[in-house]
Amino acid sequence: MSGGGRYKTSHLVEDQHELGSRGRVLKNLLGIKNSSEIDRTEAIALKQAEDALFQMQAYGSRHQFSAKDVCQIHEIWLGNIYPWAGRYRQVQMNKGTFRFASAAQVPQLMEQFERDVLRQHTPCTFAGDRVIEALAEVHAELMLIHPFREGNGRVGRFLATLMAMQAGLPPLIFTPIEGRGTAPYIRAIHASVGKEYRPMQDVFRQIVRKSLAKRRATGSGA
């Protein structure tokens, strides 16, 4: 997530890179210029964020998530690394030929996301296919908005896991969308542009199945 070309963006403040990083590391609060070092720093912060988020009583089984919560999750993870953590992006972003929502529309889209999606699907105290439907729609719509400069995928995973835990599921394992699973996952996001969530439901069905299998294998009730 060091800014080495994963996305194409417009050139605004959030696109500034550390001097001496050869354009590989986004400007950060720690002055880190080496891409491997910033990746390690983000990974450490990620683990700390997982520990904090999964233990937060504020995000318990009765909590209805909001756009503010999504920003807080982002800030908990990256707040000590990037000055824009927890804030909506100001840059236009696209991945290949796929353009994410316009930066100017992000605040309004996140309000709509809270009103029409989060309020419908959280608290996620459902069972069976209803949980899969909730996880899929929330994740797909958040990915289409792509509210932050970086870290949207991980924030989406955090939110999905917190929702799954509300439904009594274990922390989610996302290996089904890695490696060969990346392409079907990206196609599922693209399909969601037309409110077609079945591909993303298939993705989350695999994720939940994998997560439950691990819980059974380890004998853990968490």
N, C-alpha and C positions, 0 to 999 in steps of 0.2 A: 504493500500500500504506500510505497515511498514516492509515487508520482512518476514512475518511469515509463509512462505512455499507455497505461491501461485504458484511459479515456482521452478523447480529444475535447478540449475546452476552450473557451474564449480567454483572452489574457487580462485578468483582473487580479486584485490583491491575492485572492486564494490560489492563484497560479504562480505566485512568486516562489522561487527555489533558493535554497541556501547557496551563497557564493562559495565556489570551490567544489560544488557537488556535481558539476557538469550537467545540471538540469535533471538530476536523478532523485533529489530529495527535496520535498516541499519545505518551505520555510517553517521552522518549528521553534518552540519556546526553549529548547535545549541546545540549539545551535549545532545539532548533529548534521554532518555532511556526508557520511558514509551510508550507502543504502543498506548494507548488511546490518549496521548498527541500529539504524532506525527501524528496520524490520524486527530486530530482537527487542527493542524498546517497546514497540507496539504489541509484540507477543506477550511480553511480561505484563503490560497494562491490560491486555485482553484477559489473561488468567485472573488478575486481581479484580477485574470488572465482573467476571463470571462468579467469583466467590461473593462479591458484594451484592450483585443483582439477585442471585438465587436464594439469598438469605434475607432479602429486604421484606419485612412484614408488610410494608406499604403496597407491595405487589402480590398480595395474597389472593386466595380463591374468590374473594368477593370484589376484587378491584376491577373497575371499568377503565380500560386504558384510554389515554388521550394523546393528542399531538404533542402536548407538553411532556408527557412521559417518554415519547419517542426521542425527543430532544435531550431529555435527561439521561437516557440510556447512552446516547452518543457521547455526551459530555462526561459521564462516569468513566467511559473507556478512554477517551482521547483528550480529556480536558487538561491534563498535565503535559501534553505534547504539542497540540496545535491551538492557536488562538481562536480559530473559528469552530472549535468543537461545540456541538450542541446548538449551532446556528444554521439556519437554512442557507444553502449555497447561493452565491451571487453570480456564478458562472454558468454558461450554457454547456451542456454535456451531451455527447453522443458516443456510442460504441459501434464502430464500423459505420454502417449506413443507418443504424437505429438511433433515433433522437429521443432523449428523455424529455420530460416536461420542461417547458421554458422556465428559467429561473424566476422571472417576474411573476409566474403563476403559482410557484411553490407554496407560499403562505395560504393562498385561497384554496389550493388543492388539498393541503393538509387539514384545513378546517373542514372541507367536505369529506375527507377521509375519516376524520374523527366522527363527524355527524352520521355518515351513511354506512360506514364499514365497522369502525371500532365499537360504536354503540350497539350495533347489531350483533356483533360476534364476541364481545367481552362484557362481563366475565365469561370465560370460556368453560362453562360448567356443563358441557354437553357430553354425549357418548356416541360411540360408533362412528358412522359416516358423517354425522353432524359436526364432529370435531374436525375431521379431515376437510370438510367444506369451509369451516371457519378459518383454519390455518391457511388453506390455499388462497382464499380470497384476500385475506389481510396481507399475506406475504406478497402476492402478485401486485396488488394495488400500490403497496409501499414501494416495491421495486420500480414500478412504472413512474412514480413521482420522483424517485431518487433525490430525496430532499437535501442530502449533504454532499459536500465536496468529495469526500472519501468515506469509506466505511459503511455504505448503505447495506451491502449484503450481510455483513456481520450484525448490524443493528436489527435487520430483518430476522436473522437467526435467533438473536437474543429474545426478540418479541415473540417469535413462534414458540420458543422453549418455555417462556414464562406463561404463555397461554396454555400450552400442553400440560404444564404442571398444575394449572388451575383445574384441568380436567382429570387429574390424577395419573397422568402419564409420567414416565421418567424423563429426565433431561434428554433432548433430542440429539441424535447422532446424524450428522449431515453427509456422511461418506457417500450416500447414493447420488449426490449431485457433484461429486468430484470425479476427476478422471474422465472415463467414458460417459459418466452421468451428466457432465457439464452441458453438452449439446442439447439433450432433451430438456434440461432445466431452462436453458436460454429460450428454447422454442416454446416452452410453457409460459414464460414471461411474455413473449411476443403474442401468443394466442390470447392472452388476457386483455390486450388492447381492445378486443371486441367483446369483452365480458365472457369469454369462453374459458372457464376455469377447470374444465375436466382434465386437461393435461397437467396442470399444477396439482390437482387432487391426486392424480396418479403418482406424482413425485412425492407428495407428502404421505401417501399411503405406504410407499417404500420406506420413507424415513421413520415413520411410526413403527412399522414392522421391525425394522432394524433395531430401533431403540428398545422395543419390548423384548426382542430376542436377547439383547445384551443383558437386560435386567434379569431375565430368567436364567441366563448362563452364569451370572455372578451371584444369583440368589439374593439380590438386593431388593428391598421393598421401596427404595427411593426412586 
